[in-house]
Amino acid sequence: MLAMTRYYLALLGHSQRYLPAILAYLALNTVLYTDPKSPLLPQYGISAGSLLVVSCWLTIAMLDIEDPVQRLITFSHARRRRSVLGGATLAVFGCAVVLTLVTLAWSGIRSGGFPIGTLAIGAATHLVCTLFGIAIGLPCSRLLIPRVGWSVLAAIFALAAVLLVKWLPLANPLLRALTSQQPPGGPLAVAVVAAIAGLLVSVTVVGHLLRRNA
C-alpha cells in the first residue's frame, strides 16, 4: 500500500493537477487569518470546510490522471484493488496533513500564540473534513464515473449535502458549531465516527463495483 501511495503522490506531483485547488486554499488562508484579534475556531470552521472541497478535488484529479489501460496495469501490479484505493486515500490524506499543518502554523503566527486546545480542535476538524472529502472523491472519480461532466455534478451534489444539509450528522453540524462559537465536543465526536464510517463504506463500495465491473 505504501508503494501505491508513493506512486500516486508522484503521479499527482508530475501532473500538477494539485495546483489550482491548493493555491486557492492557501490564498483563502492568507485572507482568512489576517486579524490577530479574531477567534480561531470560527476561522478553522471555514478553512476546514475548504479543505473538504480540496481533498475531494485532489482525490478525483489524482484518480483521473490514468486512462483505462494505465489503470488496468496499475491494478495488475497492485494485485489487490484495496491496495490501490488505500494508496490513493493515504496519498490525499498526506497532502491534507501538510496543508493542515500549514494552516495551524499560519493561524498561530497571525494570532500571536499557539493555544494547544484550540489547535487540537482545529487539527481534528481539518482531518475529519479531509476524510469526508476523500470519501466523496473516490466514487465520483473516473473509477466509477467515466465522464467528467457527470463526475463534477456528482461531486457538487455530494459536497453540498455534506457541507450544507443541517440534519445530516456529517460535517455541517461541526462546522456550524465552530463558526457560531458553540461547544464543538459533541459534533466533533459524531463527525469523527461519521467520517471514518463514510470512508470505509466508500472504499468498500468502490472496490466491490470495480471487482464486479472487471
KADALIN-V641024 format. One record per residue. RES is the residue in one small letter. PHI is phi as a letter, one per 20 degrees, with the letter a starting at -180 (* if undefined). Layout:
BEGIN
res | phi
RES | PHI
RES | PHI
END
This chain:
BEGIN
res | phi
m | *
l | f
a | f
m | f
t | f
r | f
y | f
y | f
l | f
a | f
l | f
l | f
g | f
h | f
s | f
q | m
r | f
y | f
l | g
p | g
a | f
i | f
l | f
a | f
y | f
l | f
a | f
l | f
n | f
t | f
v | f
l | f
y | e
t | d
d | e
p | f
k | e
s | f
p | f
l | f
l | f
p | g
q | f
y | f
g | f
i | f
s | f
a | f
g | f
s | f
l | f
l | g
v | f
v | f
s | f
c | f
w | g
l | f
t | f
i | f
a | f
m | f
l | f
d | e
i | f
e | f
d | e
p | g
v | f
q | f
r | f
l | f
i | f
t | f
f | f
s | f
h | f
a | f
r | m
r | c
r | f
r | f
s | f
v | f
l | f
g | f
g | f
a | f
t | f
l | f
a | f
v | f
f | f
g | f
c | f
a | f
v | f
v | f
l | f
t | f
l | f
v | f
t | f
l | f
a | f
w | f
s | f
g | f
i | f
r | f
s | e
g | n
g | a
f | c
p | f
i | f
g | f
t | f
l | f
a | f
i | f
g | f
a | f
a | f
t | f
h | f
l | f
v | f
c | f
t | f
l | f
f | f
g | f
i | f
a | f
i | f
g | f
l | g
p | f
c | e
s | e
r | f
l | g
l | d
i | d
p | f
r | e
v | f
g | f
w | f
s | f
v | f
l | f
a | f
a | f
i | f
f | f
a | f
l | f
a | f
a | f
v | f
l | e
l | d
v | f
k | f
w | e
l | e
p | f
l | d
a | e
n | g
p | g
l | f
l | f
r | f
a | f
l | f
t | f
s | e
q | l
q | e
p | g
p | e
g | g
g | f
p | g
l | f
a | f
v | f
a | f
v | f
v | f
a | f
a | f
i | f
a | f
g | f
l | f
l | f
v | f
s | f
v | f
t | f
v | f
v | f
g | f
h | f
l | f
l | f
r | f
r | f
n | e
a | f
END
